[in-house]
Each structure stands twice: as structure tokens, then as C-alpha cells.
Amino acid sequence: MKVTKLNIPDILLIEPQVFGDERGFFFESLNHRRFEQAIGKQVSFVQDNHSRSAKGVLRGLHYQIRQPQAKLVRVVSGEVFDVAVDLRRSSPTFGQWSGDILSAENKKQLWIPEGFAHGFLVLSESADFLYKTTDYYAAEHERCVRWDDSSLGIAWPLAGPPILSRKDLVGAPLAEAEVFG
């Protein structure tokens, strides 16, 4: 696997080695030992999630202020623009974002550690999005930063207004959001 640090060095783009021929393809979507070597620490995944979304759906920017979740994310059908925002006030990259296109075709994954908000925009007709988390979902600790906060300057590749949930419509601007120390 090839691991690339993005503009925020804690966010890692992971590209598996794919073996393919006329029959199809094979790749390891997770080799835990090699993954831990790549990120430089031990992790335990406790929950796997799968979402399907239609074109133009934007989910995020979500995080848990307590029971923070690190995530390993990938797309198994379709294509998304995936984004992580640094919410660690003590970080030199606080308030900055990293993003990349993840798709079934490119098989890329993103490692997003604790302390980041996460979101994605569906670019294809639909997308199946899989992610592993290092802690359990806790609705009472979930928070949302506005996807369109101008202080973040996220360059979403929008073709029109996104389709948002109620929760995402009322996300807090970064300046008012509960963040990590």
C-alpha cells in the first residue's frame, strides 16, 4: 500500500496495491499490522458503518466531542469528495481542511484521526460509503460544523445546491463550535 500525507500531515491518503486482470481484481482493504505501521500507532476498530447517498447529498461536517472517533473511510460504489477539518485548537493546522476524491474505481481510503470533523459530497448518481471507527456512535456527543462556513473555505465541487439533512442545515460555524483542546 502507498501512504501519502496530505496538507494536514495527520490525514493520510491510503492507496492499496490492486491485483487485476480480465477476471476482476483483488486488494487488501485492511491489513491491520501494515495499517498500524503506516499511521505509527495502535488502533482498534469497534464499529463498521455503511451509508448510501444520492448524487448531490452532502453529509457533514460531523464529529463527536466526547468519545471522539478516528475513521478509516472508503467508497465501494460511486464517487465522493471527502473532507476532514482539523478541530484541535492546539494544532498548527486548526481550522484547515484536507480532502480528496474517493471512488470505487480509485479504491483510495482516508485515515482521519480523532479531533477532526468529517464530511463528504456525492459526485456520482449514488455512492456506497464505508467507514471503520475507533469508538462507538454516541448521539449525545455528536456535533456538526457548517459545511459552508466561509472561514473554512472548503472548495466543494458543487454543481448546484447540496441536499442536506436538518442536522447539517443548522451546523455551527467554526467560531461558535465546540472544539478539541
Protein Blocks (a to p, Z undefined) as FASTA:
>chain_A
ZZdddfblkbccddddddddfkbccddfbdfklmmmmnopacddfbdcdddddehiacdj
dddfbhpacdddddfedjdddddddfbfkbckgoiacdddddfklopacdddehiacddd
dfbfbdcdddddfbdcdfklgccddfklmklopacdbfbdcdddfklmmcccfklpccdZ
Z
